[in-house]
Amino acid sequence: MTTLELPIGGMDCSACAKKVQRAVSKMPGVSKIEVLLNAEKAVIEIDPKQVTREALQAMIERVGFTVPQVEEPDYVKQGNDFQRQMFMVLGLVFGVILLLVVAGEGLGLFDAVTDRVPMWAGTLVVVAFGASIFWGVIKSAMRLEVTSHTLMSIGAVAALVTGQWATGAIVIFFMRIGVFVERFTSEKARKLLKELNALAPTMARVERDGEEVEIPVEQVVVGDTIIVRPGERVPVDGTVIDGQATFDQAAITGESMPVEAEAGDRVFAATLAKLGHVRLRAERIGRDTTFGRTVKLVEEAEANRGEMQLLADKFSAWYLPVVIVIALLTYYLSGNVMAVVAVLVVACSCSFALATPIAMMASIGAAAKRGLLIKGGKYVEAIRAADVVLVDKTGTLTTGKPQITDIVSFDGRSQEELLQLAATAERHSEHPLAEAVRLHAREQGVRAGEPERFEAVPGKGIKAVIGGQAVDIGNRRLVAVDENQPDIARLESEGKTLLILAVDGKPAGIIAAMDTVRPEVGTAIEEIRKLGITRIELLTGDNARTATAIAGPLGIGFQANLLPEDKIRVVREYQAKGHRVVMVGDGVNDAPALAQAEVGIAMGGGTDVAMEAAHIVLMREDWGLVADCFRIARRTMGVVRMNIAFTALYNMVGLTLAATGVIPPVVAAAAQSIPDIGILANSSRLIRQK
């Protein structure tokens, strides 16, 4: 199987995306397709032996959309911008004229003018002006599809049949205005995504054959040496070889404070060099960079649609047939053809389809610019409904950078000897406590050796062989020890994590480490409580004494002595009781629990595991963003419900007034695009949320 990404032009609402999806999914050789409205593209898995890109393009064009081949040059974009501005000006002019026409028709002032125009000439105007719309409706009818344009086109034709060519012309005009409004609304939703894409650098300065050359970023390969100067954006993810510079990482983490980078530090694509210059080794390029994956997650967020969106889609599918039934009943009861026309043209089905995705995309896009990646609307809905928050300790609630505070010997060995044994055993471990042991050894001038054998035991510790001796270092699940031993009880009561060292099966000593709680955690947890989440619980592999020392001051519950698989069990137990669970972890050893929860939030700083396992990724390690997740979800769902309620009420009132003959077809046509404008205005508030 091969995955293709095809850009698609001309999609304005979810109905357009569904039309493409239905058509392409029926083609032989297509195993999966996701049409991303806001990203204006389709991601398609195909068997290249059965279907080609050209065949896919032909099918997309057959259902009324385009597949752009190349990026438009700047001068073309400028020309298109000018055309859009001109259309807006002309639209305002015609809008004023048509308001006069509507008022004039209501007063009967224009009858004398329209009566003098031959019917054939008026019909020609309507057909010519609406030719492209009529043709699209005919093609949809051939596929047994009914759209909002179908209803309005029937209304325009009905106006012609009854001799009201002027009414038909005005209906067609407002259909075109409606298309413009829908496209404008969709473009506003895509704005933040386009702004993200605009941050990606297009050129890179590379060392090739001892010379500096500037090349398109697509031509950079892993291992290239990149030069970044002040004012330039980093084109790749890489490690600084030499030099020093200050970088603005807001594009990645949302953090406005600049960071210093020197030899050995990692830098990310799309970050801006402020002061100084560096040479760096390219390690990730293009879509594989942290920034590239961030954009990809935002683009694909709409594929994870929540229950509210699915409900709106189902409602849209039933809405148009209901409108047709109302139109038939109107004619049956009143015999008023103009009332039937008004019913057909006032119905606005696209507004239901736009009510949820416009708000979701605005919110998800705004959150991404602040370093908070939400993978889809379903997770916004889920976190809004959550009532339990489970929290990992090391690297999540704490800084993840513990420091060694105490070394206690049980068998007369010196602290230096115990530290050397521990550092040697932990030489190849990636655990934060292992790093703390190695760092402390370097600071004390103790040289770690190479273990003869090394085995990591998940959730327990390390088994190693050093100088022919079996050396175990870990918690009490790995090394049995009397928990009432005075030193152990004292250190654990102080909230310290203990590494127990055993040589040839006999306890030799303990090394205590202290990992401090992040300074912003207390405030963030209090904010989460104020939002109605009362059950917040710490899950840790540490013992109950250490857990009490951490959880107590924060006022949260805890479960101690847990293995990684125990955390999944805890999540499932809460879910079995009907709770909606949010799991907050560091995206490494918590990956299974993050995936099991309704919403997994990873404080991974953009790591691979975090982005894959979690449903929400925090690009900077700031607990304030965890509280933001809950606030954003509540505000977003409030806007979605307001959009849906406004659209439902507006359409209900409009259909009632049209069916009873209170509003004529011209007014109905002018009114059908108002819900789209209302949805855009309401959803735009989410772009500015703070």
C-alpha positions as CSV (number, residue, x, y, z in Angstrom):
1,M,0.0,0.0,0.0
2,T,1.1,3.6,-0.8
3,T,-0.2,6.8,0.9
4,L,-0.8,9.8,-1.2
5,E,-1.6,13.4,-0.1
6,L,-3.7,15.2,-2.8
7,P,-4.5,18.9,-2.4
8,I,-8.2,19.6,-3.1
9,G,-9.6,23.0,-4.1
10,G,-13.2,24.2,-3.9
11,M,-14.3,22.5,-0.6
12,D,-16.4,24.9,1.5
13,C,-18.1,22.7,4.1
14,S,-18.2,19.1,5.5
15,A,-20.7,18.1,2.8
16,C,-18.1,18.8,0.1
17,A,-15.6,16.7,2.0
18,K,-18.1,13.9,2.3
19,K,-18.8,14.1,-1.4
20,V,-15.2,13.6,-2.2
21,Q,-14.8,10.8,0.3
22,R,-17.8,8.9,-0.9
23,A,-16.7,9.1,-4.6
24,V,-13.0,8.2,-4.1
25,S,-13.7,5.4,-1.5
26,K,-15.7,3.4,-4.1
27,M,-12.7,3.3,-6.5
28,P,-10.9,-0.1,-6.8
29,G,-7.5,0.0,-5.1
30,V,-8.5,2.6,-2.5
31,S,-8.3,1.1,1.0
32,K,-8.7,4.2,3.1
33,I,-9.3,7.9,2.6
34,E,-9.5,10.9,5.0
35,V,-10.6,14.2,3.5
36,L,-9.4,17.1,5.6
37,L,-11.5,20.1,4.9
38,N,-9.5,22.7,6.7
39,A,-6.2,21.4,5.4
40,E,-7.7,21.3,1.9
41,K,-6.4,17.9,1.1
42,A,-7.1,14.2,1.1
43,V,-4.9,11.5,2.6
44,I,-5.5,8.3,0.6
45,E,-4.1,4.8,1.0
46,I,-4.0,3.0,-2.4
47,D,-2.7,-0.1,-4.2
48,P,-0.7,1.6,-6.9
49,K,-1.2,-1.5,-9.1
50,Q,-5.0,-0.8,-9.2
51,V,-5.3,3.0,-9.1
52,T,-3.2,5.9,-10.2
53,R,-2.9,9.5,-9.0
54,E,-4.3,10.6,-12.4
55,A,-7.4,8.4,-11.9
56,L,-7.9,9.8,-8.4
57,Q,-7.6,13.3,-9.7
58,A,-10.1,12.6,-12.5
59,M,-12.7,11.3,-9.9
60,I,-12.2,14.4,-7.7
61,E,-12.7,16.7,-10.6
62,R,-15.7,14.7,-11.8
63,V,-17.5,15.5,-8.5
64,G,-16.9,19.2,-8.9
65,F,-13.5,19.9,-7.2
66,T,-10.0,20.6,-8.3
67,V,-6.5,19.1,-7.6
68,P,-4.0,21.9,-7.8
69,Q,-0.7,20.7,-9.3
70,V,1.8,23.4,-8.1
71,E,2.0,26.1,-5.6
72,E,0.9,29.4,-7.0
73,P,3.7,32.0,-7.6
74,D,3.6,35.1,-5.5
75,Y,2.3,37.3,-8.3
76,V,-0.6,34.9,-8.9
77,K,-1.5,35.0,-5.2
78,Q,-1.3,38.8,-5.3
79,G,-3.6,38.8,-8.3
80,N,-6.0,36.5,-6.6
81,D,-6.0,38.7,-3.5
82,F,-6.8,41.7,-5.7
83,Q,-9.7,39.8,-7.4
84,R,-11.1,38.9,-4.0
85,Q,-11.0,42.5,-2.9
86,M,-12.7,43.6,-6.1
87,F,-15.4,40.9,-5.6
88,M,-16.0,42.1,-2.1
89,V,-16.4,45.7,-3.3
90,L,-18.8,44.6,-6.1
91,G,-20.6,42.4,-3.6
92,L,-21.2,45.4,-1.3
93,V,-22.5,47.5,-4.3
94,F,-24.8,44.8,-5.5
95,G,-25.9,44.1,-1.9
96,V,-27.1,47.8,-1.6
97,I,-28.8,47.6,-4.9
98,L,-30.6,44.4,-4.0
99,L,-31.7,45.7,-0.7
100,L,-33.4,48.5,-2.7
101,V,-34.9,45.9,-5.0
102,V,-36.2,43.9,-2.0
103,A,-37.8,47.0,-0.5
104,G,-39.0,48.1,-3.9
105,E,-40.6,44.7,-4.6
106,G,-42.4,44.8,-1.3
107,L,-43.9,48.2,-2.2
108,G,-44.7,47.1,-5.7
109,L,-42.4,49.8,-7.2
110,F,-40.5,47.5,-9.6
111,D,-43.4,45.7,-11.1
112,A,-43.6,48.2,-13.9
113,V,-40.0,47.7,-14.8
114,T,-39.9,43.9,-14.7
115,D,-43.2,43.6,-16.6
116,R,-41.5,45.3,-19.6
117,V,-38.7,42.8,-19.9
118,P,-39.7,39.8,-22.1
119,M,-40.0,36.5,-20.2
120,W,-37.5,34.9,-22.6
121,A,-34.9,37.6,-21.9
122,G,-35.4,37.2,-18.1
123,T,-35.1,33.4,-18.3
124,L,-31.9,33.8,-20.3
125,V,-30.5,36.0,-17.6
126,V,-31.3,33.5,-14.9
127,V,-29.9,30.5,-16.8
128,A,-26.7,32.3,-17.8
129,F,-26.1,33.7,-14.3
130,G,-26.8,30.3,-12.6
131,A,-25.3,28.0,-15.3
132,S,-22.5,26.7,-13.1
133,I,-24.7,26.2,-10.1
134,F,-27.4,24.4,-12.2
135,W,-24.8,22.1,-13.8
136,G,-23.5,21.2,-10.3
137,V,-27.0,20.4,-9.2
138,I,-27.6,18.2,-12.3
139,K,-24.3,16.3,-11.6
140,S,-25.4,15.7,-8.0
141,A,-28.8,14.5,-9.1
142,M,-27.2,12.0,-11.5
143,R,-25.4,10.6,-8.4
144,L,-28.7,10.6,-6.5
145,E,-27.5,13.4,-4.2
146,V,-29.6,16.3,-2.9
147,T,-27.8,19.5,-1.7
148,S,-28.9,22.9,-0.5
149,H,-28.2,24.2,-4.0
150,T,-30.7,21.6,-5.3
151,L,-33.5,23.1,-3.2
152,M,-32.6,26.7,-4.2
153,S,-32.3,25.8,-7.8
154,I,-35.8,24.2,-7.7
155,G,-37.0,27.4,-6.2
156,A,-35.4,29.5,-8.9
157,V,-36.9,27.3,-11.6
158,A,-40.3,27.4,-9.9
159,A,-40.1,31.2,-10.0
160,L,-39.4,31.1,-13.7
161,V,-42.4,28.7,-14.3
162,T,-44.7,31.2,-12.5
163,G,-43.4,34.1,-14.6
164,Q,-41.3,35.6,-11.8
165,W,-38.0,35.9,-13.7
166,A,-36.8,38.7,-11.5
167,T,-37.3,36.6,-8.3
168,G,-35.4,33.7,-10.0
169,A,-32.5,36.1,-10.8
170,I,-32.3,37.4,-7.3
171,V,-32.4,33.9,-5.8
172,I,-29.5,32.9,-8.0
173,F,-27.6,36.0,-7.0
174,F,-28.0,35.3,-3.3
175,M,-27.0,31.7,-4.0
176,R,-23.7,33.0,-5.3
177,I,-23.4,35.3,-2.3
178,G,-24.0,32.3,-0.1
179,V,-21.2,30.4,-1.8
180,F,-18.9,33.3,-1.2
181,V,-19.9,33.5,2.5
182,E,-19.3,29.8,3.0
183,R,-15.9,30.0,1.3
184,F,-15.0,33.1,3.4
185,T,-16.1,31.3,6.6
186,S,-14.0,28.2,5.7
187,E,-11.0,30.4,4.9
188,K,-11.3,32.1,8.3
189,A,-11.2,28.7,9.9
190,R,-8.1,27.7,7.9
191,K,-6.4,31.0,8.8
192,L,-4.5,29.7,11.8
193,L,-3.4,26.5,9.9
194,K,-2.1,28.7,7.1
195,E,-0.2,30.9,9.6
196,L,1.4,27.8,11.1
197,N,2.5,26.6,7.6
198,A,3.8,30.1,6.8
199,L,6.4,29.7,9.7
200,A,8.1,26.8,7.9
201,P,11.4,28.1,6.3
202,T,11.8,27.4,2.6
203,M,15.6,27.9,2.2
204,A,18.6,26.5,4.1
205,R,22.2,27.6,4.3
206,V,24.3,24.4,4.0
207,E,28.0,23.6,4.0
208,R,28.8,21.6,0.8
209,D,32.3,20.8,-0.3
210,G,33.7,23.4,2.1
211,E,31.5,26.2,0.9
212,E,28.3,27.8,2.1
213,V,25.4,27.3,-0.4
214,E,21.8,28.3,0.0
215,I,19.4,25.5,-1.2
216,P,15.6,24.8,-1.0
217,V,14.9,23.1,2.4
218,E,13.6,20.0,0.4
219,Q,17.1,19.3,-0.7
220,V,18.6,19.1,2.8
221,V,19.6,15.6,3.8
222,V,20.1,14.2,7.3
223,G,23.7,14.8,8.4
224,D,24.1,18.1,6.5
225,T,25.8,20.9,8.4
226,I,23.4,23.9,8.6
227,I,24.4,27.5,9.3
228,V,21.9,29.7,11.1
229,R,22.4,33.4,11.5
230,P,20.6,36.1,13.4
231,G,17.1,36.7,12.1
232,E,16.8,33.4,10.3
233,R,14.5,30.5,11.0
234,V,16.1,27.1,11.7
235,P,15.2,24.8,8.7
236,V,15.6,21.4,10.4
237,D,15.7,19.7,13.8
238,G,19.3,19.2,14.8
239,T,22.1,19.4,17.4
240,V,24.4,22.5,17.6
241,I,27.9,21.6,16.6
242,D,29.5,24.9,17.6
243,G,28.5,28.5,18.2
244,Q,25.9,30.1,20.5
245,A,22.6,31.8,19.9
246,T,19.4,32.8,21.5
247,F,16.3,31.2,19.9
248,D,12.6,32.2,20.0
249,Q,10.8,28.8,20.2
250,A,7.2,30.2,20.3
251,A,6.4,28.4,17.0
252,I,7.1,25.1,18.8
253,T,6.3,25.5,22.4
254,G,4.2,28.7,22.5
255,E,6.7,30.1,25.1
256,S,7.6,33.7,24.4
257,M,10.8,33.7,26.5
258,P,13.9,33.0,24.3
259,V,16.2,30.1,25.1
260,E,20.0,29.9,24.9
261,A,21.6,27.1,22.7
262,E,25.2,26.1,22.5
263,A,27.2,23.0,21.4
264,G,25.4,19.8,22.3
265,D,21.9,21.5,22.6
266,R,19.0,20.6,20.3
267,V,17.2,23.2,18.2
268,F,14.0,22.8,16.3
269,A,12.8,23.7,12.8
270,A,10.8,27.0,12.5
271,T,12.4,28.5,15.6
272,L,13.9,32.0,15.1
273,A,17.5,32.8,15.9
274,K,17.7,36.2,17.7
275,L,21.3,36.7,18.8
276,G,24.4,34.9,17.8
277,H,24.9,32.2,15.1
278,V,25.4,28.5,15.2
279,R,26.4,25.5,13.0
280,L,24.2,22.5,13.5
281,R,23.9,18.9,12.3
282,A,20.6,18.1,10.5
283,E,18.8,15.2,12.2
284,R,15.2,15.6,11.1
285,I,13.9,17.3,8.0
286,G,10.6,18.2,6.4
287,R,7.5,16.6,7.8
288,D,9.6,14.6,10.2
289,T,10.7,17.6,12.2
290,T,8.9,18.5,15.4
291,F,7.3,21.5,13.7
292,G,6.3,19.3,10.7
293,R,4.6,16.8,12.9
294,T,2.9,19.6,14.8
295,V,1.4,20.9,11.6
296,K,0.4,17.4,10.5
297,L,-1.4,16.8,13.9
298,V,-3.3,20.1,13.5
299,E,-4.2,19.3,9.9
300,E,-5.5,15.8,10.8
301,A,-7.3,17.0,14.0
302,E,-10.7,17.2,12.1
303,A,-10.5,13.5,11.2
304,N,-11.1,12.8,14.9
305,R,-14.7,14.2,15.0
306,G,-16.7,14.1,18.2
307,E,-20.2,13.0,18.9
308,M,-21.5,16.5,18.4
309,Q,-20.1,16.7,14.9
310,L,-21.4,13.2,14.0
311,L,-24.8,14.2,15.2
312,A,-24.7,17.4,13.1
313,D,-23.7,15.4,10.0
314,K,-26.6,13.0,10.6
315,F,-29.0,15.9,11.1
316,S,-27.8,17.5,7.8
317,A,-28.4,14.3,5.9
318,W,-32.1,14.3,7.1
319,Y,-32.7,18.0,7.0
320,L,-33.0,18.4,3.2
321,P,-35.6,15.7,2.8
322,V,-37.6,17.3,5.7
323,V,-37.4,20.6,3.9
324,I,-38.8,19.0,0.7
325,V,-41.7,17.5,2.7
326,I,-42.4,20.9,4.3
327,A,-42.5,22.5,0.8
328,L,-44.9,19.9,-0.5
329,L,-47.2,20.4,2.6
330,T,-47.1,24.1,2.0
331,Y,-48.3,23.7,-1.5
332,Y,-50.9,21.1,-0.5
333,L,-52.3,23.4,2.2
334,S,-52.0,26.8,0.6
335,G,-51.5,26.3,-3.1
336,N,-49.1,29.3,-2.8
337,V,-46.2,28.6,-5.3
338,M,-44.2,31.6,-4.0
339,A,-44.4,30.3,-0.5
340,V,-43.1,27.0,-1.7
341,V,-40.2,28.8,-3.4
342,A,-39.5,30.7,-0.2
343,V,-39.4,27.5,1.8
344,L,-36.9,25.9,-0.6
345,V,-34.5,28.9,-0.7
346,V,-34.6,29.8,3.0
347,A,-33.3,26.4,4.1
348,C,-29.6,26.5,5.1
349,S,-28.3,23.0,5.6
350,C,-24.6,24.0,5.3
351,S,-24.9,26.0,8.5
352,F,-25.6,22.8,10.5
353,A,-22.5,21.2,8.9
354,L,-20.4,24.3,9.7
355,A,-21.6,24.8,13.3
356,T,-19.1,22.3,14.9
357,P,-16.0,22.1,12.7
358,I,-15.6,25.9,12.4
359,A,-15.5,26.3,16.2
360,M,-13.3,23.2,16.7
361,M,-10.7,24.3,14.1
362,A,-10.6,27.8,15.4
363,S,-10.0,26.5,18.9
364,I,-7.5,23.7,18.0
365,G,-5.6,26.1,15.8
366,A,-5.4,28.8,18.4
367,A,-4.3,26.2,21.0
368,A,-1.5,24.9,18.7
369,K,0.0,28.4,18.4
370,R,0.4,28.3,22.2
371,G,2.1,25.0,22.3
372,L,-1.0,22.8,23.1
373,L,-1.7,20.2,20.4
374,I,-5.2,18.7,20.5
375,K,-5.6,15.8,18.1
376,G,-9.3,16.3,17.3
377,G,-12.7,17.5,18.3
378,K,-13.6,14.2,20.0
379,Y,-11.0,14.9,22.7
380,V,-12.3,18.4,23.2
381,E,-15.7,16.9,23.9
382,A,-14.2,14.1,26.1
383,I,-12.1,16.5,28.3
384,R,-15.2,18.6,28.7
385,A,-17.1,15.6,30.1
386,A,-14.2,14.3,32.3
387,D,-14.6,13.9,36.0
388,V,-11.4,12.1,37.0
389,V,-7.8,13.2,36.5
390,L,-5.0,10.7,37.1
391,V,-1.4,12.0,37.3
392,D,2.0,10.4,37.0
393,K,4.7,11.6,39.3
394,T,8.3,11.6,37.9
395,G,8.6,14.0,35.0
396,T,5.0,15.0,35.2
397,L,4.0,16.3,38.6
398,T,7.7,16.8,39.4
399,T,10.5,18.3,37.3
400,G,11.9,14.8,36.4
401,K,15.4,16.0,37.4
402,P,16.0,14.4,40.8
403,Q,19.1,15.2,42.7
404,I,21.0,12.8,45.1
405,T,20.7,14.0,48.7
406,D,21.8,11.1,50.9
407,I,24.0,7.9,50.7
408,V,23.6,5.5,53.6
409,S,25.7,2.3,54.0
410,F,24.4,-0.9,55.7
411,D,27.5,-3.1,55.6
412,G,30.4,-0.7,56.3
413,R,31.2,0.2,52.6
414,S,32.2,3.8,52.0
415,Q,29.8,6.2,50.3
416,E,32.3,6.5,47.5
417,E,32.2,2.7,46.9
418,L,28.4,2.6,47.0
419,L,28.2,5.5,44.6
420,Q,30.7,3.8,42.2
421,L,28.7,0.5,42.2
422,A,25.4,2.4,41.6
423,A,26.8,4.5,38.8
424,T,28.3,1.5,37.1
425,A,25.1,-0.5,37.4
426,E,23.1,2.5,36.1
427,R,25.5,3.3,33.3
428,H,23.2,2.3,30.4
429,S,19.8,3.1,32.0
430,E,17.7,6.0,30.7
431,H,15.7,6.5,33.9
432,P,15.8,10.0,35.4
433,L,17.1,8.5,38.7
434,A,19.9,6.7,36.8
435,E,20.9,10.0,35.3
436,A,20.9,11.6,38.8
437,V,23.2,8.9,40.1
438,R,25.6,9.3,37.2
439,L,25.6,13.1,37.5
440,H,26.3,12.9,41.2
441,A,29.2,10.5,40.6
442,R,30.8,12.9,38.1
443,E,30.4,15.8,40.5
444,Q,32.0,13.8,43.3
445,G,34.9,12.7,41.0
446,V,33.8,9.0,41.1
447,R,34.5,7.1,37.9
448,A,31.8,4.7,36.8
449,G,33.0,1.4,35.2
450,E,31.4,-0.9,32.6
451,P,29.1,-3.6,33.9
452,E,29.7,-7.1,32.8
453,R,26.0,-7.7,32.5
454,F,23.1,-5.3,32.5
455,E,19.3,-5.9,32.7
456,A,16.6,-3.3,33.2
457,V,13.6,-4.6,35.1
458,P,10.6,-2.3,34.3
459,G,9.0,-0.7,37.3
460,K,11.7,-2.2,39.6
461,G,15.2,-1.3,38.8
462,I,18.5,-2.7,37.4
463,K,20.2,-6.1,37.7
464,A,23.9,-6.0,36.8
465,V,27.1,-8.0,37.3
466,I,30.2,-5.9,38.3
467,G,33.6,-7.4,39.1
468,G,31.9,-10.8,39.4
469,Q,29.5,-9.6,41.9
470,A,25.7,-9.5,41.4
471,V,24.6,-5.9,42.0
472,D,20.9,-5.0,42.2
473,I,19.7,-1.4,42.5
474,G,16.1,-0.4,42.6
475,N,13.0,-0.2,44.8
476,R,11.6,-2.7,47.3
477,R,10.0,-4.8,44.6
478,L,13.5,-5.6,43.4
479,V,15.5,-5.6,46.7
480,A,13.9,-6.8,49.9
481,V,14.7,-4.7,52.9
482,D,13.1,-3.9,56.3
483,E,10.9,-0.9,55.7
484,N,11.0,0.0,59.4
485,Q,14.8,0.5,59.2
486,P,15.3,4.0,60.8
487,D,17.1,5.6,57.9
488,I,14.6,4.3,55.4
489,A,11.6,5.5,57.4
490,R,13.2,8.9,57.9
491,L,14.1,9.5,54.3
492,E,10.8,8.4,52.9
493,S,8.9,10.6,55.4
494,E,10.8,13.5,53.8
495,G,9.4,12.7,50.4
496,K,12.6,11.2,49.0
497,T,12.8,8.4,46.5
498,L,15.1,5.5,47.6
499,L,17.3,3.4,45.5
500,I,18.2,0.3,47.5
501,L,21.6,-1.3,46.6
502,A,22.2,-5.0,47.1
503,V,25.5,-6.9,46.5
504,D,25.2,-10.7,46.0
505,G,21.6,-10.6,47.3
506,K,22.4,-8.7,50.6
507,P,21.3,-5.1,51.2
508,A,24.5,-2.9,51.1
509,G,23.0,0.6,51.4
510,I,20.6,3.2,50.0
511,I,20.9,6.2,47.8
512,A,18.2,8.8,48.3
513,A,17.1,11.3,45.6
514,M,14.7,14.2,45.8
515,D,12.6,15.3,42.8
516,T,10.9,18.7,43.4
517,V,7.3,19.3,42.4
518,R,6.9,21.8,39.6
519,P,6.3,25.3,41.0
520,E,3.1,25.9,39.0
521,V,1.4,22.6,39.9
522,G,-0.4,23.7,43.0
523,T,-2.0,26.7,41.3
524,A,-3.0,24.6,38.2
525,I,-4.6,21.8,40.3
526,E,-6.6,24.4,42.2
527,E,-7.8,25.9,38.9
528,I,-8.8,22.4,37.7
529,R,-10.8,21.9,40.9
530,K,-12.6,25.2,40.4
531,L,-13.7,23.9,37.0
532,G,-15.5,21.0,38.7
533,I,-12.9,18.2,38.7
534,T,-12.9,17.0,42.3
535,R,-11.2,13.6,41.9
536,I,-7.5,14.1,41.2
537,E,-5.1,11.3,42.0
538,L,-1.4,10.6,41.9
539,L,-0.3,7.3,40.5
540,T,3.3,6.4,41.4
541,G,5.7,3.5,41.7
542,D,7.0,5.0,44.9
543,N,5.9,3.8,48.3
544,A,3.1,5.3,50.4
545,R,5.4,7.5,52.5
546,T,6.9,9.2,49.5
547,A,3.5,9.5,47.8
548,T,2.1,11.1,50.9
549,A,4.9,13.7,51.0
550,I,4.2,14.6,47.4
551,A,0.4,14.4,47.3
552,G,-0.4,15.7,50.8
553,P,0.6,19.4,50.3
554,L,-1.3,19.4,47.0
555,G,-4.5,18.0,48.6
556,I,-4.9,15.1,46.1
557,G,-5.2,11.4,46.6
558,F,-2.7,8.8,45.6
559,Q,-2.1,5.1,44.7
560,A,1.5,3.9,45.4
561,N,3.7,1.0,44.6
562,L,2.3,0.8,41.1
563,L,4.0,-0.9,38.1
564,P,3.3,0.6,34.6
565,E,0.7,-2.1,33.9
566,D,-1.0,-1.2,37.2
567,K,-1.7,2.3,35.9
568,I,-3.7,0.9,33.0
569,R,-5.7,-1.2,35.6
570,V,-6.5,1.9,37.6
571,V,-7.7,3.7,34.5
572,R,-9.9,0.8,33.5
573,E,-11.3,0.5,37.0
574,Y,-12.5,4.1,36.9
575,Q,-13.9,3.7,33.5
576,A,-15.8,0.5,34.6
577,K,-17.5,2.7,37.2
578,G,-18.7,5.1,34.5
579,H,-16.1,7.8,35.0
580,R,-14.5,9.8,32.2
581,V,-10.7,9.7,32.8
582,V,-8.0,12.2,31.9
583,M,-4.5,10.8,32.3
584,V,-1.5,13.2,32.5
585,G,1.9,11.6,32.0
586,D,5.3,12.2,30.5
587,G,4.6,10.2,27.3
588,V,7.3,7.5,27.9
589,N,6.5,4.8,30.5
590,D,3.0,6.1,30.7
591,A,2.1,5.5,27.0
592,P,-0.3,2.6,27.6
593,A,-2.2,4.5,30.3
594,L,-2.3,7.6,28.1
595,A,-3.8,5.6,25.3
596,Q,-6.3,3.8,27.5
597,A,-7.8,7.0,29.1
598,E,-10.6,9.0,27.3
599,V,-8.0,11.8,27.1
600,G,-4.2,11.3,27.5
601,I,-2.2,14.4,28.1
602,A,1.5,14.1,27.5
603,M,4.0,16.6,28.9
604,G,6.5,15.3,26.4
605,G,7.9,18.5,24.9
606,G,7.4,17.1,21.4
607,T,9.0,13.6,21.9
608,D,8.0,10.8,19.5
609,V,6.3,8.7,22.1
610,A,4.3,11.6,23.5
611,M,3.0,12.6,20.1
612,E,2.0,9.0,19.2
613,A,0.5,7.9,22.5
614,A,-1.3,10.9,23.8
615,H,-4.5,12.7,22.6
616,I,-3.2,16.1,23.7
617,V,0.5,17.0,23.7
618,L,1.9,19.9,25.7
619,M,4.9,21.2,23.8
620,R,6.4,22.8,26.9
621,E,6.4,21.4,30.4
622,D,4.0,23.8,32.0
623,W,1.1,22.6,34.2
624,G,-0.7,25.8,33.4
625,L,-1.4,24.3,30.0
626,V,-3.1,21.3,31.7
627,A,-5.6,23.7,33.3
628,D,-5.9,25.5,29.9
629,C,-7.0,22.2,28.3
630,F,-10.1,22.1,30.5
631,R,-10.9,25.8,30.1
632,I,-10.5,25.6,26.3
633,A,-12.7,22.5,26.1
634,R,-15.5,24.2,28.1
635,R,-15.4,27.4,26.1
636,T,-15.3,25.6,22.8
637,M,-18.2,23.3,23.6
638,G,-20.2,26.4,24.8
639,V,-19.6,28.0,21.4
640,V,-20.5,24.8,19.5
641,R,-23.8,24.5,21.4
642,M,-24.5,28.2,20.8
643,N,-23.8,27.7,17.0
644,I,-26.1,24.7,16.8
645,A,-28.9,26.4,18.9
646,F,-28.7,29.6,16.8
647,T,-28.8,27.6,13.5
648,A,-31.7,25.4,14.6
649,L,-33.7,28.4,15.8
650,Y,-32.9,30.5,12.8
651,N,-33.9,27.8,10.3
652,M,-37.1,26.9,12.3
653,V,-38.2,30.5,12.3
654,G,-37.2,31.0,8.6
655,L,-39.1,27.9,7.4
656,T,-42.2,28.9,9.4
657,L,-42.3,32.4,8.0
658,A,-41.6,31.2,4.5
659,A,-44.3,28.5,4.7
660,T,-46.9,30.9,5.9
661,G,-46.1,33.4,3.2
662,V,-44.8,36.1,5.6
663,I,-41.5,36.4,3.7
664,P,-41.2,36.4,-0.1
665,P,-38.6,34.3,-2.0
666,V,-36.3,37.3,-2.4
667,V,-36.1,37.9,1.3
668,A,-35.7,34.2,1.9
669,A,-32.8,34.1,-0.5
670,A,-31.1,37.0,1.1
671,A,-31.6,35.5,4.6
672,Q,-30.2,32.0,3.9
673,S,-26.5,33.0,4.3
674,I,-27.0,34.8,7.6
675,P,-26.4,31.7,9.8
676,D,-23.0,31.2,8.2
677,I,-22.0,34.7,9.1
678,G,-23.3,34.2,12.7
679,I,-21.4,31.0,13.1
680,L,-18.2,32.7,11.9
681,A,-18.6,35.6,14.2
682,N,-19.3,33.4,17.2
683,S,-16.5,30.9,16.5
684,S,-14.0,33.7,15.9
685,R,-14.1,34.4,19.6
686,L,-12.2,31.2,20.1
687,I,-9.3,32.4,18.0
688,R,-8.7,35.2,20.5
689,Q,-9.2,33.2,23.7
690,K,-6.6,33.7,26.4
